[in-house]
Amino acid sequence: MTHPKSELYAAPLSGEWIKSSLSSPNADACVRLMKIDGGVAVDDSKRPDLAPLRYTRAELAAFLQAAKAGEFDHLLEG
């Protein structure tokens, strides 16, 4: 049986990377996202040698909803 994420990791990275509009225009140290078949790829632009992580749409939606609700704000505390 094939793991559901296997299809995500087989999807080509042929789209355009998107980074936050809050990132510096010349920053090369940002998290970037790309829409792929079945989900989203997440990349660390300062580590192009690492393969991007891939998430289903449902996984990304759950993360974004939690982030908007402030569930991860404590991770930014000094």
SVG drawing of the C-alpha trace seen along z (x, -y; Angstrom):
<svg xmlns="http://www.w3.org/2000/svg" viewBox="-8 -44 31 46">
<polyline fill="none" stroke="black" stroke-width="0.4" points="0.0,0.0 1.3,-3.4 1.6,-6.1 -0.7,-9.1 2.2,-11.5 4.2,-9.5 2.2,-11.1 3.0,-14.6 6.7,-13.8 6.4,-12.5 4.8,-15.7 7.0,-17.9 8.2,-21.3 7.3,-23.2 5.4,-26.1 6.6,-29.4 7.9,-29.8 6.0,-32.3 7.3,-34.1 5.7,-36.3 5.1,-39.9 6.6,-40.8 9.9,-39.4 12.6,-41.7 12.6,-42.0 16.3,-41.0 16.2,-38.4 17.5,-35.0 16.6,-33.6 12.9,-33.0 10.4,-30.2 8.8,-29.8 5.7,-27.9 4.7,-26.4 1.4,-24.9 1.8,-21.3 -0.6,-18.6 -2.4,-17.6 -0.9,-20.1 2.0,-22.6 5.8,-22.3 7.6,-24.3 11.2,-25.3 14.0,-27.1 15.6,-29.4 18.9,-29.5 19.2,-25.7 18.6,-24.8 20.5,-21.6 17.6,-20.2 14.5,-18.7 11.3,-20.8 8.8,-19.4 5.3,-18.7 2.0,-19.0 -1.6,-18.2 -4.0,-21.1 -5.8,-19.9 -2.5,-19.9 -1.6,-23.4 -5.1,-24.6 -5.0,-23.2 -1.6,-24.9 -2.7,-28.3 -5.9,-28.2 -3.9,-27.4 -1.3,-30.2 -4.1,-32.7 -5.6,-31.7 -2.2,-32.4 -1.4,-28.8 2.3,-29.3 2.9,-32.8 4.7,-31.5 7.4,-30.2 8.4,-33.8 8.9,-34.9 12.5,-36.0"/>
</svg>
